[in-house]
Amino acid sequence: MKMRILPGLLTISLFLMTGCKDLLDVEERFTFQYTFSVNTDEHSFSDSRVIDLAANVSIIDEYGSKIKEVKIEQVKFWLTAFSGPDSQQIESGSLRVSETDGSNLQLIAELSDLQLQALLNTPHELTIRDAGVQLLGDLAADPPHRFQLHGDMEINEGPLAFTAVFEFTAKMVANPLN
């Protein structure tokens, strides 16, 4: 009888130890921003920049290789400065993510029919695309926690003079035992 109980207890204790490891998971929410200034006589523009999340977000730097997952939950867009006519509006635009070398470009969100004046200091939540936020989350979670963001827009009339902000809200899951 004792011989049957011992393997059962070992199996249960192994299961509990594995389950306890997940109990030590740390979940933290954080935000980061991608900001760019536009000053051109053209009706369109594009910008791309490599983002080093570990250098800009302390919890990413703190947990580093112990991060299990980063999930992008929300993306907002607004202007912090604007100088132009009230009639200026975004005809089309996109926010994309890629590897730092520009490969594997994926759409995060699209913009259209947004009046620039109305976006001044007024965040607008964007509809996010699964493939783009999944890639962004994967690149944010895996060392070296770097990726490239690409923003482009077509505006109905120029010249363009504004500062735009994309703000990302994300949840990080890490395990200090990893």
ROPAMI-334253 format. One line per field, with one value per residue (C-alpha): residue number from 1; residue in three letters; x, y, z. Coordinates in pm, whole numbers, plus 50000, padded with zeros to 5 digits. Each point is the difference from the previous one (the first is absolute). Layout:
num = c(NUM,...)
residuo = c(Ala,...)
x = c(X,...)
y = c(Y,...)
z = c(Z,...)
This chain:
num = c(1,2,3,4,5,6,7,8,9,10,11,12,13,14,15,16,17,18,19,20,21,22,23,24,25,26,27,28,29,30,31,32,33,34,35,36,37,38,39,40,41,42,43,44,45,46,47,48,49,50,51,52,53,54,55,56,57,58,59,60,61,62,63,64,65,66,67,68,69,70,71,72,73,74,75,76,77,78,79,80,81,82,83,84,85,86,87,88,89,90,91,92,93,94,95,96,97,98,99,100,101,102,103,104,105,106,107,108,109,110,111,112,113,114,115,116,117,118,119,120,121,122,123,124,125,126,127,128,129,130,131,132,133,134,135,136,137,138,139,140,141,142,143,144,145,146,147,148,149,150,151,152,153,154,155,156,157,158,159,160,161,162,163,164,165,166,167,168,169,170,171,172,173,174,175,176,177,178)
residuo = c(Met,Lys,Met,Arg,Ile,Leu,Pro,Gly,Leu,Leu,Thr,Ile,Ser,Leu,Phe,Leu,Met,Thr,Gly,Cys,Lys,Asp,Leu,Leu,Asp,Val,Glu,Glu,Arg,Phe,Thr,Phe,Gln,Tyr,Thr,Phe,Ser,Val,Asn,Thr,Asp,Glu,His,Ser,Phe,Ser,Asp,Ser,Arg,Val,Ile,Asp,Leu,Ala,Ala,Asn,Val,Ser,Ile,Ile,Asp,Glu,Tyr,Gly,Ser,Lys,Ile,Lys,Glu,Val,Lys,Ile,Glu,Gln,Val,Lys,Phe,Trp,Leu,Thr,Ala,Phe,Ser,Gly,Pro,Asp,Ser,Gln,Gln,Ile,Glu,Ser,Gly,Ser,Leu,Arg,Val,Ser,Glu,Thr,Asp,Gly,Ser,Asn,Leu,Gln,Leu,Ile,Ala,Glu,Leu,Ser,Asp,Leu,Gln,Leu,Gln,Ala,Leu,Leu,Asn,Thr,Pro,His,Glu,Leu,Thr,Ile,Arg,Asp,Ala,Gly,Val,Gln,Leu,Leu,Gly,Asp,Leu,Ala,Ala,Asp,Pro,Pro,His,Arg,Phe,Gln,Leu,His,Gly,Asp,Met,Glu,Ile,Asn,Glu,Gly,Pro,Leu,Ala,Phe,Thr,Ala,Val,Phe,Glu,Phe,Thr,Ala,Lys,Met,Val,Ala,Asn,Pro,Leu,Asn)
x = c(50000,50283,50163,49688,49968,50361,49982,49666,50145,50301,49773,49785,50302,50155,49670,49976,50360,49941,49676,50172,50248,49711,49865,50313,49923,50008,49748,50059,49835,50208,49982,50247,49977,50112,50010,50093,49989,49886,50092,49970,49834,49891,49665,50155,50284,50154,50217,50170,50201,50162,49862,50213,49736,50250,50161,49664,49787,50150,49803,50112,50359,49947,49849,50190,50029,49752,49713,49756,49760,49919,49649,49903,49656,49934,50142,49901,50085,49993,50180,50192,50061,49814,50028,49775,49651,49700,49923,50314,49922,50166,49878,50196,50279,50154,50212,50214,50263,50297,50324,50272,50134,49657,49910,49670,49792,49657,49706,49909,49727,49858,49882,49749,49754,50144,50003,50340,49867,49765,50298,50187,50050,49709,50106,49815,49997,50095,49868,50300,50088,50087,50304,50161,49947,50107,50330,50050,49935,50239,50279,49938,50018,50310,50348,50127,49644,50044,49777,49937,49680,49885,49743,49867,49709,49831,49841,49740,50200,50339,50216,50024,50120,49918,50140,49832,50003,49916,49966,50005,49854,50138,50000,50324,50014,50336,50123,50293,50089,50067)
y = c(50000,50241,49927,50127,50317,50111,50030,50179,50249,50057,50066,50243,50184,50033,50139,50246,50116,50064,50181,50207,50129,50159,50139,50214,50168,50377,50197,50370,50250,50271,50258,50124,50258,50055,50374,50177,50355,50088,50325,49984,50172,49657,49831,49677,49880,49687,49934,49692,49951,49715,49984,49851,49911,49886,50345,50178,49782,49910,49677,49864,50074,49856,49665,49963,49632,49900,50147,49735,50223,50357,50062,50330,50087,50344,50257,50367,50282,50378,50323,50205,50292,50112,50299,49987,50064,49840,49820,49782,49633,49664,49831,49683,49888,49699,49891,49694,49799,49803,49840,50261,49940,50078,49639,49833,50320,49961,50240,50112,50255,50214,50360,50178,50288,50161,50378,50117,50292,49760,49777,50280,49878,49756,49632,49783,49622,49808,49664,49769,49713,49664,49919,50336,50008,49635,50074,50315,49805,49722,50245,50195,49682,49845,50139,50243,50147,50207,50056,50258,50206,50153,50278,50149,50228,50170,50332,50174,50327,50141,50141,49769,50116,49777,49765,49659,49742,49631,49862,49626,49841,49652,49721,49818,49658,49893,49730,50083,49629,49970)
z = c(50000,50091,49665,49818,50207,49949,49617,50034,50248,49775,49702,50199,50142,49652,49868,50290,49953,49631,50080,50270,49746,49808,50327,50018,49666,50018,49791,49940,49770,49839,49725,49743,49725,49643,49927,49679,49868,49651,49826,49623,49705,49874,50059,50123,50217,50143,50302,50137,50313,50192,50354,50278,50256,50266,49991,50029,50231,50336,50056,49663,50096,50350,49893,49669,49903,50272,49800,49884,49807,49903,49877,49839,50135,49857,49758,50012,49760,50045,49920,50256,49761,49689,49772,49699,49871,50171,49673,50010,50051,49968,49682,50071,50225,50162,50291,49937,50186,49871,50108,50056,49648,49847,49920,50089,49977,50165,50030,50353,49919,49721,50015,49778,50001,50313,50024,50128,50208,50186,50093,50178,50360,49950,49992,49749,50057,49687,49885,50017,49768,50153,49785,50067,50375,50027,49825,50206,50321,49899,49912,50322,50211,49844,50061,49885,50021,49683,49699,49732,49980,49670,49973,49679,49913,49709,50095,49781,49977,50091,50139,50301,50341,50297,50262,50021,50278,49995,50353,50066,50313,50062,50256,50079,50164,50142,50235,50226,50016,49627)
